[in-house]
Amino acid sequence: MDFKKLGEMIIKKARKWGAHEAEAFLERTKNFDVSVRKGEIETLQKSVSQGLGLRIFVNRQLGFSYTSDLSEKSLDDTVRKTIELARVCEPKPWQGLLDLAPGFLPDLDLFDPALAAVNDEKKIAIARECEKTALALDPRLSNSEGGYFGDSEREACLVSSKGLAHAYKQTRCSFGVYVIAGEGDNMQSGGWSSSKRFFAELEPIELVAKTAVQRAVEMLGAKPVGTQVVPVVFDRYYAAPSFWMGILSAMNGDAVFRKTTFMTGQLGQAIASALVTLADDPTIPRFISSAPCDGEGRITQKNMIVDKGVLKMFLYDSQTARKAGVVVPTMANRGGYRSLPYAGILNAVVENGETTPAALIRDIKEGLYIKGMRSSGTDATTGSFSAGASGFWIKDGALAFPVDGVTLGGSTLEILKNIDRMGNDRDMRGRLNSPSFRVSAITVGGKKA
């Protein structure tokens, strides 16, 4: 099936039958997922899905519908139904398709043709081997939450009455394992995974298994500490990305327009330490979170969000930007053909600093090294920060003992401005990528002294 031709036919019919603007998003996805526990398969799923998501505008009235039936009759019915939906909706002046200059999608090398040749038995064996390897590494392991392998092959095409006709293909694959160490009241879990566009670039099974085990056993014997104000280091894995997710959620452009975020009024202001530079960059070749175009068809580019501590932009899609009356680069996600586009980052990247991981803690007399957070911490409305955390207590410049059952508290803006060291250890792994960093002082709440 030629998605471009099909999309052009759908748009032609939509215009003929009364649509002023129309956009067809066509998608086909093949998925494989297996999970194993104690060597036995627990779930095994294979699926092939396809569908159309159709946006139609009539006099600034929006109609949206989707279907998984791509037969001619179903598509005709979907077009007519969506036009009818648009006509009964309330018109809004900011609604309409994005005006884009003609252009060609960049080749970011996101499709692995060799993935299709990897048979199911091989994928199941990887999940089994990862769990088996992990369980054999340390006698303190008491149980397993399972190993897994998953992959997908996706073809997408966006065609609009504005002249867009973007088609692209991408693959992704991942595997990992989660294990449990200890017994009774002294149990800790840990996991690790590897996700890539290309099967051959997945990390070695032994490395993934070893990292998962280390993350579990190193936390055995964790305990809370007394409430105090100390320097806090956010580890590059889990802790730092969780923190930045909370910051980015407060930068939603529509929330700024409605004045329901503490970031309102902060554009152009220094909201963080000059050590902080954060961009959205989905243009990295072969990277797991890259994309040639966003959910509205805009060819992707690197957008600077925070530059040396100064807030440079909020996150808008075309609708929220028009609503707010701003002319800015927009960034739209799309959760598949069943979803409308919505504003948000595609691939957030915090720039490396110059401090080694060891130097982040070397001059700390008493402090906390966070490896995990139970939430992003930031209340987007008020700017208050509160999150449960676990990690290690720092004493005299070294990790002393594991810590759990503590809560971090304070003001998000104060925490951002108190970042006094930025690590040089960023490891690009997913949608939020950050080096480790240090905050000079945060209130750590734990047991009563």
QUISUL-V312315 format. One record per helix or strand. SS is the DSSP state (2 for helix, 1 for strand). FROM is the first residue (numbers start at 1). LEN is the number of residues. If there is no record, write none. Layout:
BEGIN
ss=[SS/SS]
from=[FROM/FROM]
len=[LEN/LEN]
END
This chain:
BEGIN
ss=[2/1/1/1/2/2/2/1/1/1/2/2/1/1/1/2/1/2/1/1/1/1/1/1/1/2/1/1/1/1/2/1/1/1/1/2/1/1/1/1]
from=[3/21/40/61/72/113/120/141/165/186/199/205/223/226/228/239/252/253/270/278/293/299/303/310/315/318/332/342/348/355/357/366/378/384/398/412/419/432/437/447]
len=[14/17/19/7/17/5/16/20/19/11/3/13/1/1/7/11/1/6/1/3/1/1/5/2/1/7/2/2/3/1/6/8/1/12/14/6/5/2/9/1]
END
